[in-house]
Amino acid sequence: MKAGILGGGQLGKMLLQAAANYPVETFVMEKDPDCPAGHLCHHFFKGDITNYDDVYNFGKQVAALTIEIESVNVEALFRLEQEGVTIYPTPAALATIKNKILQKQFYASIPVPSPSFVTTENRNDLLGHVGLLPAVHKIALGGYDGRGVVILKNENQFELGFDAPSILETLVEIKKEIAVIVAVNQAGDSAIYAPAEMIFNQDFNLLQYQLSPASLGEKVLWKAEAIALTVVKHLKSPGIFAVEMFVDFQDNVWVNETAPRVHNSGHHTIEANYCSQFDMLWRVILGYPLGNTQAILPAAMINLIGEEGYFGNVQYEGLEEILRIDNAFVHLYGKKQTRPGRKMGHVTVVSSSTQDLSYKANMIARTLKSKS
């Protein structure tokens, strides 16, 4: 099969590493020829994934198409779907998810528990919703990796809000943030991974490290899995989905967002599970049986994020020390330039001891640095 990936970042790279085990001819489109995925595919095309003509002309060459980021031209995907290209996720599911207003309205229609919200067309609209504060303002289109989200604690902070269509969402008092990854094949069969607990970098508002499986009570686990399966079922699309959720201090579970693709919260599955999220997506695309999602060992995954104050050609500090850890697996994404908050790689640690995982995760976060 000829299969294409829209986007050439680290998710595309790890998809291509898994693709090497399957009978698939891979195509990648990205603006930057030096992107992480550029040298691993069979065919690379330079193009803009947000441009209708670029996406359409690229997609005409393949039988199946998937994404590694939501900001693709959906109109071109709808046309390709009409012309017989199979797309993971479907353009309809992607259109719902990529717009946070539509995504929140979708949750309300299912229904699944998700924090209450109102929509705002511009920054001035915030003045009419002082009673909702403290709240989270999320821009409808274009937010990614911590960008496009701001917490507003009082009306004096309204100037930090977005002067574009957005949602203003009730702030949840969070005990844990978790993610559940679900795979769905063309027949509608599903496979679910154990929840991962996510710990975020407060400076950049993106994932710093995670633990899997998350430490959850049995009833909370059931709620999280049921909610994730409900969300994915109602999207009516094959593919792989990461449903991000909050657990509050009363053990209520709330849907935060859904990613319709392989996801940072599932990187540990490469070493820690019998079938990784990347392997699983190829099974879905190629029509093979869904893989085994069972964990081999508990895992911690630590993101390597560009250090504050460093811009330019990357240099890795502490790499040799990390490579001496026998149950740690280093993944560098091949990005030549570092900048504050940029995801440059990750390290996965596996161990039967949660104490060992926690110790090594903290040690890796302190030791391995992306500088210039």
N, C-alpha and C positions, 0 to 999 in steps of 0.2 A: 504494500500500500504506500502511496505517496501521501505524506501527512505534513501539514504546515504548522508552525508556531508563530504567532504574532507577538513580537517582543523577544529581545535577545539578552536579557539580564540573567541573574543567577538562577532564577526559576527555570528559564529556558535551558541553561547549561545543565542543571541537574536532570531535567527531563531527557535531554540528549544523552547523558551518561547512561540512563536507564534504557533508552531506545536501542543502544548498541546490542542488547540481548534479544532483540526482536527483528522479524523480517519487515522492516519499514524503511522507506527512503525519506529522509527528513529535509524540510525546507524551513528557513528562518528569515523573517523580515524585521529589520531594525535600522534606525538612522545611522548608527555608529558601527562601522565595520570592525572596530576593535572591541566590540561588546563581549561579555563573557561567553556567550553561546556561539559567537561567529565562527570559530575555528572547529567546532565539533559537529556541525551539520553537513549533510551532503551538498546542499545548495544554499548559498546565502544571497539575499537580495537586499539592497539598500533602499529603504523606503520609510514612510511615515505611517505608523499604525493608526493615526487619527484622520488620515486623508482617504476619502472615498475611493478615488481611482487607484491609489497604491494598494489598498486592501483588496479591492475587487480584482485587479489584475494579478496580484499575488495568489489570491484564493482560487482563481480559475485553473491553476496548475496542479491542484491537489484534490484528493478524494475526501480528505478529512482535515479539519482545521481546529486548533485550540488556541488559548490565549495564556499569557503569563501576567497580564495586567488588564484592569477593566477599561482603561481609557482608549478603547479601540473604536473604530467607526462602525457603529451598529447597523446603519443603513446599508452599508456594503455587505455586511454579513447576512442581512435579510435577503438581499438579492442573490447572493451565493447559495443560500439555503434553498431558494426557489428553483435554482438551476441545478440542484442535486448534490451540492457539497454538504457533508454532514459536519455539524459544528458543535463543539463541546466547550461551554454549555450552549444551549440553543440561543439564538439572538433574542428571543422573547424573554428568557430568563435573565440574560445579561442586561437587557434594557431596563428591567425591573430593579436589578441590584445596583447598577452603576449610578443611578440617580437616588440619592438618599431619601428624597421626599417620596418617590415611588416605592422604595424599599420599606419605609416605615408604614406607608399605607397598605402595602402587601401584608406585613405582619398583623396589622389591625384587622385585615379581612379574613385571616385564616380561621380563628385567631390564635396567636401565641402571646405569652406575656412579654411585653416590651415597654420600656419607659414611655410615659405619656409625652406628647409633643404637640407643638404648633408649627406652622410654616411661616417663614418671613421672606418677603421679597427683597428687602433691603435693610440697611442698618437702622433706619428710622422706625421700622416696624417693631423693633425691640422695645421701644418706649411703651407700647401697649401691653407688654407682657411682664411687667415688673414683678407681678405676683408669683411668677413661676420660678423666680430666682431662689437659690443658686441653680444654674442650669448649664447645659452644654450646648454650644452653638456649632453646628456642623454644616459646612457648605455642601450643597446638593451635588455638584459635579466637580471632579478634579482633585478631591482630597486623596492623599495617599501617604502611608508611612508617617503618620503623625501630623502631616500638614492638612489644613482645612478643618481643624478641630480646636476649639478654645473654650475654657471654662469661664463662665461669667458669674461672679459671686455677688455683685451689686451693680446698680445702674451706672455707677461711675466708670465701669469697665465696658460699657456698651461700645465705646470707640474701638475696642478690640474685635468686635463682631464683624461679620462678613456683609459687605454691601452688594450682595447677590443672593439669588434664591437659596434658602437654607432651611434647616430645621432647628428649633429650639427645644431641647429635650430635658425632661426632669433629671436632676442629678441623683444617681443612686448611691447610697452609702455602701461601698463595695467591700466585701470580705475577701472574695477571690474573683479573679478573672480567669475564665476557662475557654477552651476551644474544643469542639468535637468535629472531626473530619468524617464525612460520609461519602462513599462512592456509590454511584448508580449506573447500571448498564442499560442498554437499549430496551431490554425486556422489563425494566422497572425494578429489578432485583437490587438490593442494597447491601453494603458492607460498612460496618462502623468501627472506627478506632476509639480506643479508650480516651477519655478527656485528658487534655494537657492543661496544667496550671501555668498561666502566663504572668511574668513579673516585668513591669514596664520601666523603662528609663524615663524619669520624670522631666529631665531636661529636654529630651527630644520627642517625648510621647510616642515611643516605639518600643517594640519588644526587646528587652535586654537579655532575659533568659527564661527558661521554662523547665518544668518538671513533669514527667509522665511515667505512670499514670498520676493524675491529680489526686490529692488526698481528700476524698469526699465521703460523706455518709451515704449509706445505701439508698435512702429516699432521694437525696439530692442527685445522686448518679442516675437514678431512674428518670427523674424529671429532666435532667440535661439531655439524656439520650432520646427521650420521647419528644422533647421540643426540637432537637436537631433533626430527627427523622421526619417530624411534621413539616418543618420548614422546607426540607429538601423534596419531600413528596409533592408539596403544592407548587414547587417550581416546575415540575413536570419536564425535567430535562435530565438526560444522561450526563455524566461527567463526575467531577470530584468537587466537593464543597466543604469549606471550613465555616462552621457556625460558631461565632464568638458570643460568649454569654457572661453575664455578671451573676455572682451569688451574693446576696445581701446577708445582713447579720441575723435575719429571721429564716435563713435558708430558702428564701424564694429565689427562683432562677429567672433571669430576664435576658431576652435576646438583645444583643448589642448590634452586631452587623454580620453579614454573610459574605464570604469571598467565594466566587464561582470558579475556583481554580486551585492548583496546588498552593500551599500556604506556608508561611514562616513557622507556624505552630506545628507543622508536621515534618520538619527537617530531621528530627531525631529518628523517624521511622526508617531511614536508610540503614542504620546499624541496629536499631533496637527492635524492629518488627520483622516478621517473616516476609511480609510484602510491604515495600515502602509506598508512600503516596504517589511517587513518580512512576514506579512500576505498575501501580494500580491503574493510573490514568491510561497507560498504554494498553493494559488489558481491556479497559472499557472501549477505547478507540478501535482496537483491532478485533473486538468481538470475542475475546478469550474469556474463560471463567474468571470471576472475581477472585482476588488473592486472599490469603490468610492474614487478617489484621491483628492477630494475637501478638502480644509483646514477647520477645525473647528474654529481655531483661528490662527493669526500670531504667530510665534515662534522664539526663539533664542536657539541655541544649543552650549554649551561650552564644549570643550574637557578638561578632566583632564589629564594633561601630567606630567610625572615624572620630578621633579625639578632637575636643574643642581646641581651636587655635591653630590647627594644622591643615594646610592646603597644599596640594602639589603631588609630586611623584611619591608613591607610598613606600614606606619602610615599616617592617613589622618588628616590634620590640617584644622579646620574650618568647619568640616562636620555638627556639631550640628547647627551652625548658618545658614547654607544653608537649612537645613531641616525645619527651622522655616518659610521659605518663602512658602506661601500657593499655589502659582502657579508655583512652581519649582518641578521638578521630577529628583531624583538622580538615576543614574545607575552606580554602581560599578561593574567592570568586574570580580572580584574575583582573580586577579593576586596577588600572594603572594609576589613577588619580584618587587621592583621598580628600575628604572634606568633612567638617563636623557633622555628625549624624548619619553619614553615609554607611550603608551596610556593606562591609568589605569581606565578610566571611562568617563562618560559625564553627564551633567546636561541640561535638557530641561526646558525652561521657556515659558509659553504661556500667551498672553495678547492681548487685542484689541488695546492697546496703544503702538506704536512703541517707544515712549519715555521711557515707563516703561520697555520694552524689553531691550533697549540699556543700561539703568541704571543698571538693574539687571544683565545683562550679564557681564558688567564690574566689578560689585561688586563681582559676583561669581568667576570670573577669578582672582581677587585680594585676595579672602578669602580662597578658597578651594585649598589646596596644597597636593601633593603626595610626602611624604618624608620618611625617614627611621630612 
